[in-house]
Amino acid sequence: MEVAELENLGVELCKSLLNQGYAYIAQRFGYAITFTKAPAAAIKEDFEHSVMEAGGTLESSAFNVTIKAFPNVSPGFINLIECRFFFANSKKEVLAEIIESEAGFYLLEQISCVA
């Protein structure tokens, strides 16, 4: 997939998170860190917890999408789509990552608060 197409996937994820489309995200990308929860419930919990931990509100947020290639030492993975949410008056961000596999699959790998 071209970089612009990968960026579009990231924008799709960000807009879906902002619109609380957790079931759609779970169906579209899945989620690597579900533990014993349903994927949509795990996505919702992790995103809402991360926003709270960042001290932000979605109304005051902005996001950007960055594409990073995995080094050749990472067999099976091609690209990492980083989706970062920024908040007014906070130095913390929410990071959501999608991994592109060599097989052409896209997986929501994690959602977390980062400094």
N, C-alpha and C positions, 0 to 999 in steps of 0.2 A: 504494500500500500504506500502511496506517496505521502510525504510529510503533511500536506494540506488535508488529506483525507484523515490522517491520524489526529491532527488538530481538531477536525470536525467531530471525531469521536469523543475527544476530551471536552469540547464545548457541549456536546450532547449530554455527557455525564454531569457536567456542572449545572446545566439548566434543569436536568431531571432532579438533581439533589435539591436545588433551590425550590422546585415545584413539588417537593416531597413525593416524587415518583419512584418510591422504593421498590414497589412490585415490578415496575417496568425495568428498572436497573437490574434487579435480580434475574429477570428473564433474559435481558439483553446481554449482560456481562457475567452473571453469576457473582459469587463472592468467595474468596479463598478463606476468609476467617469467619466462619459461621459457628464453629464449635457445635453445640447441640441445638442452635436456634435455626429457624427458617431463614433463608438468605435475606428476604426483604426486611424481616425484623432485625436481623444483625446489622444490616446497612443503616437502617433508621437509627438504631441505638448508637452505633459508632459515630455516625455523622452528627447527631444531636449532642452527644457527649463531647465530641471534639470541638464543636462550635461553642458550647458552654465553657469548656476548658480554655479556649482561646480568648474568652471574655468578649466575644463579638455578638452581633446580631445580624441575621441574614439581610435585613433591610439596609444595613450600612456596609454590606460586603461588596467586594469586586473579586473577579477571578481571572487567572491567566492559565494558559496551557503551554507546556514545554515538552518537546519530544527529545528523548535521549536514546542513542543506540547502545545496546549491550555490547560489551567487548566480546571478541571471538571465543573467549574462555568460558562463556555462558551458553553451553549447548542447549538448543531448544528454544531460546528466547531471542527475539530480534530487537524490539523497541520497548521503551518505557514511556508511557504517556503520563506526565505529571500534571495534576490539576490542583492549583493552589488558590485557596480563598483567603483574601486579605480583609482586615476589619479596621475601621477607623478607631483610633485610640488603643490599639493593641499591637504588641510586637510579636505576637504569636499568630500562626497561620493554621489552616486546616489543609492537609495534604491528602489527596485521593489519587491512587496510582492504578493504571491499567497496564497490563503486560500483554504484548503481542508475541505469540508463539510462532515458531517456524511452520507449524501446521495451519496457521491462519486463524487461530482462536484468539479471542480477547477476553481477559479475565480481570475483574476488579480485584486487585491484590490486597489493598488495605486502605483504611481511612484513619487518620490520626492527627493529633495536634502537634505542631512542631514550632520550635522557637526560631 
